[in-house]
Amino acid sequence: MAFEHYIYTGTTRLRCGYTTGSCAALAAKAACEMLLSRKPVGLVSIVTPGGLPVEANVVDACIGERCAQCAVRKDAGDDADVTDGVLVYARVEHAVSGTGAAGSKGVPTRESEVSVDGGVGVGRVTLPGLEQPVGAAAINATPRAMITSAVREVCAVHGFSGDIAVTISVPEGVALAEKTFNPHLGIKDGISILGTTGIVEPRSLAALRDSIELEIRQYAAMGRRGVVLTPGNYGGQFISGHFHLNGAPVVFISNFVGDAIDCCVREGFTNVLLVGHIGKLVKVAGGIMDTHSRTADCRAEILAAHAALAGAGAKTVREIMSSVTTTAALEVIEAAGVGDAARASLAAAIEDRLRRRAAGACDIAAVVFDAERRELFRTSGADAVIGELGATYE
């Protein structure tokens, strides 16, 4: 059944969904109920950590002598989520420690111990720096707590005090993992069971930002103290065509310049190099650290200001303000004969903003390129940072 909770993005009404963590908890609760009652369950509900109730139909259920298993279908709402529609299974069984006698009048003699592990299609952690340790199933802390709470709730109702083992599986997870960050993060053979509120807000950028910060933390856990940040594929192409990184890590940060720098500072990086297209990084010169156009799009204004500082006249400033792209604006600046001075002014402004954001905690610099993947300029500290990274530049 559809999860009827909505948010608005501008004037667009979007339906929320629920996380793989919520699915796992729902399935585990239903399977535990079947195990202890020996009866099928058609509908199951939980209250998510975010306080919203969620209910789902139970599918593919079976009850064995000492175990029960069922699935819940993931509902991502209007979010573009690769896991939308997949079945998340929970197998619940009596743990080896005992069958779990009830106390008098159905009151359990103790709270059940619940172990949670991953089965087919749930990834395994192979590298340090993630929330779960190496070797553990990629089931994050909040979903683990949700599963445990849901199972204990059922045990309490039935007066059951024995131990329960829960195995979460996602049969489609092995194939789906290739469409996620997991292989890059060292999570092998499946997807992660995630979620902090239990609810997915459609087109939320939080998951992307969390993935970026997770990758930075992972490199820190591996002992790296230098990193190259770039917004996306253009930056990746420029880096591969101009740098020999000699093992220096590259993190794709989308529009989250400020958040990525903050994370690098928190994780103790000492050298950070930002590499990006002028269309993104010109915003940094104006102190804009989320470079998405929905946040701010004042590229022409910033370019016009630095052209004026470089000596451009009013006619040139008006032409820059009328330019549709940064490429067109740069052509106007060059034609006015102030290109070198304007680029130097932009470089100084970007360097100042980056250093202010890092607050002296690391050496940080930038290399900026144009639409033809040619370097436009670099900040004054870029050569030193490149050297500290162990990289070379052509």
N, C-alpha and C positions, 0 to 999 in steps of 0.2 A: 504494500500500500504506500501511496505517496506521502512523503513527509511535508506537512503543510505549515511551513514557516518561511517567511519571505523577508527580503531586504530590498532596498532601492538603491540603484546606482544611477544618479541623476533622476530621470523620470522613468527609468526602466525597472519593472518589478521582476525580481529574480527569486526563484525558489531555492532555499537552502537544502543541503543534503546532510548525510551523516558519515562519519569517518570509518575507516577500516577498524579502528579501535572500538567504536560503538557496535559495529557488526560482530566483532569477535565476542564482546561482552554479551550481546543479545543471544548469539548462538550458544555460548557457554551456559547461560542461565537456562535456556530451554533444554539443552542436553542434560543438565544436572537435574532439572525437574523430571525429565523422563526417566533418568537413572533411578531416582529415589521413589517416584510414584509408580513406576512401571506403566505409565499411561502416555499416549501421544500428546503433543502440544501443538496447537495450531497457530497461536499468536503469542508473542512475547514482548515485554516492554521493560525499559530501564529509564532512569533519570540520568542524563548526561552530566559531566562535571560542570558544564555551563548552565545547568539548572533547567534545561529543556527536556521534557519527556519524549522518548522515541519508542515506537513500537514497530514490529515487522512480522510478516508471515514467516512461519517456520517451514522449510522445505527439505526434502530428501532425508527424512528422519528414519532412524532405526534404533532398536533397543536390543542390546545383548544381555548376557548373563551378568556381567560385571561392568558393562560400559553402555554408553548411549552416544549417538552422534546425530548432528543435524546441521543445517546451513541456513544462513540469512543472505539475501541478495543485497549487494551494496547499492545504495541510492545516493548518487552525487548531486541530485537536484539539477540546477542549471550550470553547475561547475563543469568545466572541461577537464574531466578527471579520467585517466586511462583505466582506473579500476571500476568505473561506473558499470553496474550490472553484473559484476562477478559474484560468484558464490564464496562466502567466507564460512568455513566449516569449523565446528568445535567438536572434539571427541572428549568426553568426560568419563573417567573411570575411577574405580576405587584404587587408591594407592596401596602399595604393598604393605604398609604399616598396619592396616586393619580394616575391618568392614564398617566400623563406626557405629557402635551401640549408642542408643539414645538414653538419656537420663529419665528419671521418673516423670510421668505426665508429659512426655514428649520434649522435655527440656534437655538440650544437649549438655553433656558433662564438661565440654570444653569447645572452643571455637575450632572449626575444621582448618587444617593447614591445606593450602591450595598451591600447587606447583603449576607453573605455566611454561609451556615450551612450544616450539614451532615445528610443523610438519612440512609436507610437500608444498612448495610454492611460497613459503615464508623464508626470507633470506637469512643467511648466517653472517655474522660479523667476522671479518678476517683481518681488519686493520685497526690499530688503536685510534682513539680520539672521538669515537662515537659514544652515544649515551649508554649503550650496552657494551659489556666487555667482549673482547675477542673470544669467539667460540659460541657466544650466546645467540639465540634467535633474535632477529631484528624486530622485537616487539617492545616498543618504548614504555617508559615507566608509567605514564598515565593509563594507556590501555591495559597494562598488567594489573594496575590497581583496580580498574573498572571490572576486569574479568574476575579478579579475586573477590571483590565486593559482591558482584552479582551471584557468584557461586555460593558464597557464605550466606547470602540472604535466603537462598533456597534451602540450604542445609539447616538454617535456624528454624525455618517454617516446619521442616520435617523432623526437627529434634535430632538431627544427625550430627555426630561429633567426629566422625572418621576423617581421614585425609583423602583429598581429591586431586587427581592429576588431570590437567587440561592440555590438550594439544590443538593448536590452531593451524589450519591448513587452507591454502588457496590454490586449488588445482591449476588455475590459469596463471598463477603468479610467476612461474619460471619464464614464460614467454613475455609477460607484461613487464617484467623487471628491466628488459632491454630498452624500454621506452622511458625509464626513470633515471634518476641520478645514481641508483644503487651500484651498478657495476663500477662507476667511477669512484665511488666511496669505499669500495672493497666489501660491499654486501653481496654475497654470492647466492645464486640459485633461487632467487625469489624477491618478492616485494617486502616492504616494511609495513608493520601494523602500527599506525600512527594516530595522532590526534591529542590535543590538549583540552579542548572544550567538548569534544565529541561531535561537534557540528562543523560542517563544511560551508563556508560562505562562498557563493559563486564568484568565480574570477577574483578571489582574494589573492593578493600578492604576498600574504604572510608566508605561505608554504615555500614560495620561491626564495624569499629573503632568508627563511630558516635554513633552506638547503645550502645557500651560499655561505652563511655563517658556519654551518656544520662542516663544510669543506675546509674553510679556513682553520677551524679548530682542529680538524684532523691533521692538517699539515703541521700545526703547532705541536700536536702530540707526537708527531714523527721527528720532532727536533728541528724543524725548519725555522729559520729566523728571518728569511727574506722571501718576498712574494711579489709576483707581477699580477696586477689587477687590470682587467679590461672589460668593457661593457658587453661585447658580444662577438659575432663572427667576423665583422670587419677588423676588429682589433686582433682576433686570432690570426687572420690572414696577414696582417701587417707584421705581427710578431714572428710568424713562421718565415716570412720573406726577408726579415731584417736582423733577427737576433739568432745567435747560438746561445741557448739558455744554459747548457751544461747542467741540466737537472733542476734548475730553478723552477718552482711550481708556478702555474698560471691558473688563476681563478676567474671565471666569467661572472661578472657581478650585475649584469643587466643595468638598471638605472640606479642601483643602490650604492652610490659612491660613498656617501657619508656613513651609512650603516656598515659597509665593508671596512672602511678605515677604522671606525670605532672597534669593530671586532678584532682587527689586526692589532690595535693598541692593547685591547684587553688580553689578547693571547700572547703578548710579549714579542711581537715581530719588531725587528730593529731596522729593517730596510724594506720600503714599499715603493714600487714603481707603478704608476698609473699610466696606461697606454690607451689612447682613444682617439676617435674621429673628432674633428673640430666641432661638428654639429652637436656632439654631446658635451665635450669638455669646455666649450666656450661658456656654457652655463655655470661651470665651476668658477670661472673668473668672476662671476657675479655672486658667488656664495651659495649657489643652488646645488644642493647635495643629493637631491632626488631629481634626476634629469629627465623623467618622463614628461612629455608635453602636457599632460593633464595637470601636473604640478606647477610648471612654469614654462613658458616659451617666450623668452625675451632675448633670443639670439641676436636679432637685428639691433636691438637697443644696446646690448653689450658691445657688439662689434662697432657700432656707430660711436659709442663713447670712447673706445680706445683709438679709433681712427681720428677722432677730434683731438684727443690727447697727443696724437702723433703729428698733428698739424693740418689735418684735413679741413677743408672749408665747408660752409653750410650746404653748398650744392652736392658735395660728395656725401655728406651725412644724410641728406634727403634721399639720395640714390640708394644708399645702404638700407635705409628704413623701408624703401620700396622693394627691396630684394626679397624674392620668395624663398631662396635657399642660402645657406652659408657659403656655398660655392660661388653663387652669383655675387654675394656681398664681398667676398674676398677678391673677386675680379675687379670690382669697383675700387676697392682699397689699393690694389696694385696699380690700376690705371691712374690713380691720383698721386702716385709716387711716394706713398707713405707706408708701403708694405712692411719694410724692415722694422721701422719704428713701431708700427701697430702690433706686429708679432711680438716684439720685445716687451711691449706694454702688457699684452695678454699673458705672456709667459710669467712675468713678474706677478700679475694678479692671481693667476692659478697657483703659483708657488706659495704666495701669501695665504690663500684660502686653505690649501692643503695643510700647510704647516700649522695654521690656527686650529684646524680640525684635529690634527694629531697632537696638538698641545705639547710639542717637544718630546713626545714619548718615543718617536722613531724618526729616522731620516726618510723623507718622502719627497718624491719628484714625479714629473710627468713628461711623456713624449706624446706630441700631438701630430696627427697626420691628416691629409686631405682625402678627397673622394678618389683620387688616383693611387692611394696608398703610398703617397710620398710624404716624407716628414716635412711638416711646416715649421715646427720649433720644438724646443725642449726647455724645461726649466733649468735654472743654473746648477742645481744639485744632481741633475740626471746622470751625468757621467760617473760621479762618485757612487751613486746608488747602483748603477749597472755593474760597476766594478765589484762592489760588495756582494752583489748577488752571484758573482762568479760568471756572469754572462758576458758575451761580446756582441758588438753591434757593427753591422756592415754599413 
